[in-house]
Amino acid sequence: MEQRTDERVSIGIVGLEIDGLCSTGRVHDISAVGARIEDTPLKPVMGASVRITFVLSLDRPGFEVLGQVVRFTETGGFAIAFSAVDPRLRTVLIELAERARQLPDFPS
């Protein structure tokens, strides 16, 4: 059963921190409420807290979003639901998704 309420897009590579371990991953299906993470060596447990760092440009600091693992994918990734997204950050996530829609597609 589909539970998504916001349009989702893929945006690329982000920094990840789970249980004190750091790595990168590729973000797919991002919306203002959550995202799917693939291509990371990190293997969280259900409900684990995840910190995602987005870097929009090299001349500006990135921003962080906290979330929790809500499901796993058949390809070894996982989906997270963002936690208590500040309305200003929600606006940034929506703008980020809009920018991603304008970029050339990359493999899922």
C-alpha positions as CSV (number, residue, x, y, z in Angstrom):
1,M,0.0,0.0,0.0
2,E,1.4,3.4,-1.1
3,Q,1.7,5.9,1.8
4,R,3.7,8.7,0.1
5,T,2.1,12.1,0.3
6,D,4.8,14.2,-1.4
7,E,6.4,14.0,-4.8
8,R,9.8,12.3,-4.6
9,V,13.0,12.7,-6.6
10,S,16.6,11.5,-6.6
11,I,19.4,14.0,-5.7
12,G,22.8,12.2,-5.4
13,I,25.4,11.6,-2.8
14,V,25.1,12.7,0.8
15,G,27.0,12.2,4.1
16,L,25.5,9.8,6.6
17,E,26.0,9.1,10.3
18,I,24.4,6.1,12.0
19,D,25.4,5.0,15.5
20,G,28.6,7.0,15.4
21,L,29.7,5.5,12.0
22,C,30.1,7.8,9.0
23,S,30.0,7.2,5.3
24,T,28.3,8.3,2.2
25,G,25.2,7.1,0.4
26,R,23.1,8.0,-2.6
27,V,19.7,9.6,-1.9
28,H,16.7,8.6,-4.0
29,D,13.0,9.3,-3.7
30,I,13.5,12.4,-1.4
31,S,10.6,14.5,-0.3
32,A,9.9,16.8,2.5
33,V,9.1,13.9,4.8
34,G,11.7,11.2,4.0
35,A,14.1,9.6,1.5
36,R,15.5,6.2,0.3
37,I,19.2,5.7,0.8
38,E,21.2,3.3,-1.4
39,D,24.9,2.6,-2.1
40,T,26.2,2.8,1.4
41,P,28.2,0.3,3.4
42,L,26.3,1.3,6.6
43,K,23.7,-1.3,7.7
44,P,21.4,0.2,10.3
45,V,18.7,-1.6,12.3
46,M,15.0,-0.7,12.1
47,G,14.3,2.5,14.0
48,A,18.0,3.6,14.0
49,S,18.6,7.3,14.1
50,V,20.2,8.7,10.9
51,R,21.9,12.0,10.3
52,I,22.1,13.1,6.6
53,T,24.3,15.9,5.5
54,F,23.4,17.6,2.3
55,V,25.9,19.9,0.5
56,L,24.2,22.0,-2.1
57,S,27.4,23.8,-3.3
58,L,31.0,23.9,-2.3
59,D,31.0,27.6,-1.4
60,R,28.2,27.2,1.2
61,P,27.9,25.1,4.3
62,G,25.7,22.0,4.1
63,F,22.7,21.3,6.2
64,E,21.7,18.3,8.3
65,V,18.5,16.4,8.6
66,L,17.7,13.8,11.2
67,G,15.5,10.8,10.6
68,Q,14.8,7.2,11.5
69,V,15.0,4.0,9.5
70,V,11.4,2.9,8.7
71,R,12.0,0.1,6.2
72,F,14.6,-1.8,4.1
73,T,14.9,-2.1,0.3
74,E,15.4,-5.3,-1.7
75,T,18.7,-3.8,-3.0
76,G,20.3,-3.4,0.4
77,G,19.3,0.2,1.1
78,F,16.8,1.6,3.6
79,A,14.2,4.3,3.8
80,I,14.1,7.0,6.5
81,A,11.3,9.3,7.7
82,F,12.6,12.7,8.7
83,S,12.1,13.7,12.3
84,A,10.3,17.0,13.2
85,V,11.3,18.9,10.1
86,D,11.4,22.7,10.8
87,P,9.1,24.6,8.4
88,R,12.2,26.5,7.0
89,L,14.0,23.2,6.4
90,R,10.9,21.7,4.8
91,T,11.0,24.6,2.3
92,V,14.7,23.9,1.6
93,L,13.9,20.2,1.0
94,I,11.1,21.1,-1.4
95,E,13.4,23.5,-3.2
96,L,16.1,20.8,-3.3
97,A,13.6,18.3,-4.8
98,E,12.7,21.0,-7.4
99,R,16.3,21.5,-8.4
100,A,16.8,17.7,-8.7
101,R,13.9,17.5,-11.1
102,Q,15.8,19.8,-13.4
103,L,19.0,17.8,-13.4
104,P,19.7,14.9,-15.9
105,D,18.6,11.6,-14.6
106,F,21.1,9.2,-13.1
107,P,20.7,5.4,-12.6
108,S,18.5,4.4,-9.7
